[in-house]
């Protein structure tokens, strides 16, 4: 009997917190119903690895830290680990509910794995931190904080490095769990960034793009399909003009040309397109960008932006 194909699906932060929401636990559980029901329905045909963003959750935890001086403040690597556990619990609970709805009671197993991602300590991103995190501050407040700050249109924010991911430390454990038919939740928020120091790993103050980290993991586990699901129907060109359109099935050469033209901004669609292109170049397998509502259709080849040969 042929083993089930492997799908790695990367959820954007909007899978839990949508624009305009405060991010209460009730809101997040409601938002997870749609994607988790789709995964539950597909779990009989595919093996799943789930990764996710954590931007809003990290921001909330940092805001809580800055609002209280009575409790020791945690470094960014600890905050990242906290959100991996927090969101992993919410994903597991929502997936369990979705499986029970379709009568799969205790037959499908899943696990959340705290995940390290190796980066290069000489990555140029460390010399020029650009990734904004946490709350907004006034100029006076920012001047008193011990962080690298940057001015934005809403005030000052802390910025940290966003180095390129090199490999996933727990890839062997993830492969073993996949082989045991577990649904694996991992690489939350792009993983906890670490550098090699002698024979050990050391956490660093940085944030890894979760789509690029997910692409690395998808390559390492030899996923058959890599799906990036967010609030956008796919990668678009000529955005904000009368000629804007969502791309459907596009050759690698054509996608690379669009990227050179600057069609995919670095702060939004750029990393998603880079992630599926890297995955396709390495594996030749399907990489798709779609919206949360279209996960099943995208896997069936009927929705989203997909690179083809």
Backbone torsions as a table, in degrees:
resi	resn	phi	psi	omega
1	UNK	NA	128.8	-178.6
2	UNK	-69.9	136.3	179.9
3	UNK	-67.3	155.1	-179.4
4	UNK	-70.1	142.0	175.9
5	UNK	-62.9	153.4	-179.2
6	UNK	-101.3	129.2	174.0
7	UNK	-115.2	126.6	168.3
8	UNK	-102.0	121.8	-179.8
9	UNK	-117.1	126.3	-178.8
10	UNK	-107.1	117.9	179.3
11	UNK	-92.5	137.4	172.4
12	UNK	-76.8	169.9	-179.3
13	UNK	-60.3	-24.8	-178.7
14	UNK	-71.8	-9.8	175.8
15	UNK	-63.5	-26.3	-179.7
16	UNK	-108.9	-42.2	-177.7
17	UNK	-126.6	118.3	-180.0
18	UNK	-91.2	161.5	-179.7
19	UNK	-58.0	134.1	179.0
20	UNK	91.0	-10.7	179.1
21	UNK	-90.2	156.1	178.5
22	UNK	-84.0	-20.8	178.9
23	UNK	92.1	29.3	176.3
24	UNK	-65.8	160.3	-178.6
25	UNK	-64.0	-32.3	178.8
26	UNK	-66.1	-43.8	177.7
27	UNK	-60.0	-43.9	-176.5
28	UNK	-66.3	-41.4	178.2
29	UNK	-64.8	-39.6	177.6
30	UNK	-63.6	-42.9	-179.0
31	UNK	-64.3	-28.8	-178.2
32	UNK	-78.9	-14.0	-176.6
33	UNK	-59.1	-46.8	-176.7
34	UNK	-61.4	-55.7	-179.7
35	UNK	-65.0	-37.9	-177.6
36	UNK	-69.1	-34.0	175.9
37	UNK	-64.5	-37.1	178.1
38	UNK	-66.8	-43.5	178.7
39	UNK	-64.2	-40.2	178.9
40	UNK	-59.5	-43.8	-179.1
41	UNK	-66.1	-31.0	-177.3
42	UNK	-89.7	-10.7	-171.2
43	UNK	-66.7	-18.6	176.9
44	UNK	-75.1	-21.5	-177.0
45	UNK	-104.7	-22.1	-174.1
46	UNK	-133.0	156.3	167.6
47	UNK	-95.7	137.9	-174.9
48	UNK	-118.0	140.1	164.2
49	UNK	-120.6	129.9	-176.2
50	UNK	-115.0	127.0	170.9
51	UNK	-118.0	166.3	-174.9
52	UNK	-157.4	159.0	173.0
53	UNK	-82.2	171.0	179.0
54	UNK	-148.6	14.6	-175.3
55	UNK	-52.4	-54.2	-179.7
56	UNK	-61.8	-37.9	-177.7
57	UNK	-69.2	-41.3	176.7
58	UNK	-62.5	-42.6	178.9
59	UNK	-59.6	-41.9	179.4
60	UNK	-65.0	-42.1	180.0
61	UNK	-66.3	-39.2	177.8
62	UNK	-65.5	-38.4	177.7
63	UNK	-64.1	-41.5	177.4
64	UNK	-62.2	-40.7	179.2
65	UNK	-61.3	-46.5	-176.2
66	UNK	-70.4	-16.2	-178.6
67	UNK	-90.0	-3.4	-175.7
68	UNK	-142.2	123.4	178.8
69	UNK	-101.3	0.0	-176.4
70	UNK	-84.5	-15.9	180.0
71	UNK	-115.3	136.6	-179.9
72	UNK	-57.2	137.1	179.3
73	UNK	-78.7	139.1	-178.6
74	UNK	-95.9	145.1	175.5
75	UNK	-69.9	166.0	-173.9
76	UNK	-60.4	-34.9	-179.7
77	UNK	-63.8	-36.0	177.3
78	UNK	-71.3	-40.0	176.7
79	UNK	-59.7	-41.5	177.8
80	UNK	-61.8	-42.7	178.5
81	UNK	-64.6	-38.3	179.0
82	UNK	-61.5	-42.4	-179.6
83	UNK	-71.3	-31.0	176.1
84	UNK	-61.1	-43.0	178.0
85	UNK	-68.8	-43.8	-179.0
86	UNK	-60.0	-52.7	-176.6
87	UNK	-72.6	-34.4	176.5
88	UNK	-58.9	-43.1	177.3
89	UNK	-60.2	-44.3	-177.2
90	UNK	-67.7	-37.8	176.9
91	UNK	-66.2	-46.8	180.0
92	UNK	-60.0	-46.8	-178.2
93	UNK	-62.6	-43.7	-179.9
94	UNK	-67.7	-38.3	178.3
95	UNK	-67.2	-39.6	177.4
96	UNK	-59.7	-44.9	177.6
97	UNK	-60.6	-44.0	-177.6
98	UNK	-65.2	-38.3	178.5
99	UNK	-67.7	-39.7	178.6
100	UNK	-65.7	-33.2	178.4
101	UNK	-59.7	-32.5	-178.3
102	UNK	-102.1	12.5	173.5
103	UNK	85.2	13.6	176.5
104	UNK	-95.6	92.7	-174.2
105	UNK	-105.9	102.4	176.8
106	UNK	75.7	5.0	-178.9
107	UNK	-87.9	-24.8	179.8
108	UNK	-108.2	127.9	-178.3
109	UNK	-104.5	149.4	178.1
110	UNK	-146.8	159.6	-174.8
111	UNK	-153.0	144.4	174.7
112	UNK	-103.5	132.2	-174.8
113	UNK	-120.8	121.6	172.6
114	UNK	-65.0	128.1	-167.4
115	UNK	-125.6	129.6	172.9
116	UNK	-95.9	145.6	174.8
117	UNK	-128.1	125.7	-176.8
118	UNK	-78.6	133.7	172.9
119	UNK	-126.0	165.1	179.6
120	UNK	-87.4	124.4	-179.6
121	UNK	-64.2	-15.7	177.2
122	UNK	-99.9	11.5	177.6
123	UNK	-56.4	133.4	-178.3
124	UNK	-59.4	-20.2	179.2
125	UNK	-60.9	-27.4	-179.4
126	UNK	-71.0	-26.1	179.8
127	UNK	-82.8	-19.2	-177.9
128	UNK	-137.2	75.5	-178.9
129	UNK	-62.4	131.3	-177.0
130	UNK	-133.9	-8.5	-174.5
131	UNK	-84.2	112.1	179.7
132	UNK	-76.7	137.8	178.2
133	UNK	-139.8	157.7	172.1
134	UNK	76.4	-168.6	-173.8
135	UNK	-76.1	171.1	175.3
136	UNK	-92.9	147.8	-179.5
137	UNK	-131.0	158.2	170.6
138	UNK	-75.9	168.7	-180.0
139	UNK	-62.2	-38.7	179.7
140	UNK	-66.2	-42.9	178.8
141	UNK	-64.5	-43.0	-178.3
142	UNK	-62.3	-35.0	-177.9
143	UNK	-66.7	-19.9	-178.7
144	UNK	-94.8	-4.9	-176.0
145	UNK	-92.9	146.5	-176.1
146	UNK	-87.7	31.3	-177.1
147	UNK	-116.4	164.2	168.3
148	UNK	-76.3	122.0	-174.9
149	UNK	-114.8	153.7	177.3
150	UNK	-135.7	144.5	178.9
151	UNK	-82.6	133.5	176.3
152	UNK	-125.3	178.9	-179.2
153	UNK	-71.3	-11.8	179.5
154	UNK	-111.7	6.0	-177.8
155	UNK	129.5	-165.0	-179.2
156	UNK	-95.1	141.9	177.1
157	UNK	-133.9	153.1	173.1
158	UNK	-68.9	139.0	175.9
159	UNK	-123.9	143.0	178.5
160	UNK	-131.1	170.0	179.5
161	UNK	-70.4	152.4	174.2
162	UNK	-130.7	74.8	-176.8
163	UNK	-72.1	160.1	178.0
164	UNK	-72.3	135.8	175.6
165	UNK	-73.5	142.2	-179.9
166	UNK	-106.1	-48.0	176.6
167	UNK	-161.5	162.5	-177.9
168	UNK	-97.3	122.5	-175.0
169	UNK	-61.3	-42.7	-174.6
170	UNK	-90.4	24.5	-176.0
171	UNK	-60.3	-34.8	179.5
172	UNK	-66.0	-42.7	178.1
173	UNK	-63.6	-39.9	179.7
174	UNK	-64.3	-44.0	178.7
175	UNK	-61.3	-41.2	-179.4
176	UNK	-64.9	-41.7	179.1
177	UNK	-65.9	-37.7	176.0
178	UNK	-61.5	-43.9	179.6
179	UNK	-62.1	-25.1	177.5
180	UNK	-90.4	7.7	176.2
181	UNK	70.6	27.8	171.6
182	UNK	-81.3	144.3	162.4
183	UNK	-82.6	121.6	-173.0
184	UNK	-106.3	127.1	174.7
185	UNK	-105.6	120.1	-172.4
186	UNK	-156.2	179.3	177.2
187	UNK	53.4	34.4	179.6
188	UNK	-58.4	131.2	179.6
189	UNK	64.3	22.5	-176.8
190	UNK	88.5	0.8	-179.6
191	UNK	88.6	166.2	176.6
192	UNK	-85.1	115.5	-176.6
193	UNK	-70.8	129.9	178.8
194	UNK	-134.9	154.4	172.9
195	UNK	-118.1	153.7	177.5
196	UNK	-81.3	128.9	174.8
197	UNK	-130.6	106.9	-170.9
198	UNK	57.3	-118.8	-178.5
199	UNK	-102.0	7.9	-175.7
200	UNK	-117.8	167.0	174.4
201	UNK	-105.2	144.2	179.0
202	UNK	-129.4	129.0	178.7
203	UNK	-69.0	147.6	-179.5
204	UNK	-129.8	156.5	179.1
205	UNK	-77.6	94.3	-177.3
206	UNK	-162.2	166.4	174.5
207	UNK	-130.9	126.8	179.6
208	UNK	-96.2	137.5	176.2
209	UNK	-62.6	125.4	-172.6
210	UNK	-69.7	-27.9	179.0
211	UNK	-71.7	-39.6	178.1
212	UNK	-68.6	-40.1	176.6
213	UNK	-64.9	-39.3	178.7
214	UNK	-64.0	-37.8	178.3
215	UNK	-63.9	-42.8	176.9
216	UNK	-59.0	-47.2	-179.6
217	UNK	-63.9	-42.6	179.0
218	UNK	-58.5	-37.7	177.5
219	UNK	-69.3	-42.2	-176.0
220	UNK	-67.2	-35.5	-179.0
221	UNK	-92.2	1.0	179.7
222	UNK	56.8	51.8	178.5
223	UNK	-62.5	145.1	177.0
224	UNK	-80.8	-31.0	178.3
225	UNK	-139.9	136.4	176.5
226	UNK	-118.8	116.8	-176.1
227	UNK	-116.5	130.0	171.6
228	UNK	-109.6	114.7	-175.3
229	UNK	-113.8	125.6	-179.9
230	UNK	-144.6	-150.6	-177.9
231	UNK	-97.3	10.1	-178.9
232	UNK	-118.4	139.6	-174.5
233	UNK	-66.8	-17.0	179.9
234	UNK	165.5	-173.1	177.3
235	UNK	-78.6	133.0	-177.6
236	UNK	-116.4	156.1	175.0
237	UNK	-120.4	157.2	-179.2
238	UNK	55.2	39.5	-173.6
239	UNK	-64.1	137.6	179.1
240	UNK	82.9	7.2	178.1
241	UNK	-119.2	166.7	177.0
242	UNK	-61.1	-17.6	-177.5
243	UNK	-98.0	10.7	-177.2
244	UNK	-64.8	144.5	178.5
245	UNK	-153.7	150.8	174.5
246	UNK	-88.4	128.2	178.8
247	UNK	-75.3	145.7	177.7
248	UNK	-107.6	-90.9	179.2
249	UNK	-106.2	119.2	-171.2
250	UNK	-132.2	141.1	176.9
251	UNK	-72.2	157.8	179.2
252	UNK	-59.9	-43.5	-178.9
253	UNK	-61.6	-40.6	179.6
254	UNK	-67.3	-41.2	179.5
255	UNK	-65.0	-40.1	178.4
256	UNK	-63.6	-36.7	178.8
257	UNK	-66.5	-43.2	176.7
258	UNK	-60.5	-40.1	-179.8
259	UNK	-63.4	-42.0	178.7
260	UNK	-63.5	-30.6	179.1
261	UNK	-75.5	-7.5	-179.0
262	UNK	81.0	25.1	-178.3
263	UNK	-71.6	-20.6	-175.0
264	UNK	-119.4	98.5	-176.2
265	UNK	-59.2	146.1	-177.7
266	UNK	-63.1	-30.5	-176.6
267	UNK	-86.5	1.0	-178.9
268	UNK	-138.2	-88.1	-174.2
269	UNK	-82.8	-18.2	-175.4
270	UNK	-52.8	-54.3	-179.5
271	UNK	-62.9	-32.9	179.1
272	UNK	-65.6	-45.8	178.6
273	UNK	-65.2	-44.1	177.7
274	UNK	-58.8	-39.8	-177.9
275	UNK	-64.2	-46.9	-178.2
276	UNK	-73.6	-30.0	176.6
277	UNK	-66.8	-45.2	179.1
278	UNK	-60.5	-42.9	179.4
279	UNK	-61.9	-44.9	-179.1
280	UNK	-65.1	-42.2	179.9
281	UNK	-60.4	-39.0	-176.2
282	UNK	-79.5	-39.9	-171.5
283	UNK	-110.1	-26.1	-172.6
284	UNK	75.1	5.7	-178.5
285	UNK	-93.5	172.2	-172.5
286	UNK	-72.4	130.1	171.5
287	UNK	-123.2	127.8	-172.0
288	UNK	-132.9	139.0	171.2
289	UNK	-112.2	126.2	-177.5
290	UNK	-148.6	175.1	173.9
291	UNK	-93.2	160.9	-173.9
292	UNK	-55.4	-37.8	-177.7
293	UNK	-66.2	-19.3	-170.9
294	UNK	-108.8	18.7	-176.3
295	UNK	-56.4	-50.3	-178.6
296	UNK	-63.2	-43.5	180.0
297	UNK	-66.1	-37.7	179.5
298	UNK	-65.1	-42.2	178.4
299	UNK	-64.1	-32.1	177.5
300	UNK	-80.7	0.1	178.3
301	UNK	81.1	20.0	-174.7
302	UNK	-113.5	5.7	-179.5
303	UNK	-158.1	162.7	174.8
304	UNK	85.5	176.2	176.0
305	UNK	-97.4	126.3	-175.4
306	UNK	-134.0	136.0	175.2
307	UNK	-85.2	130.9	179.8
308	UNK	-121.4	163.3	-178.6
309	UNK	-77.0	NA	NA
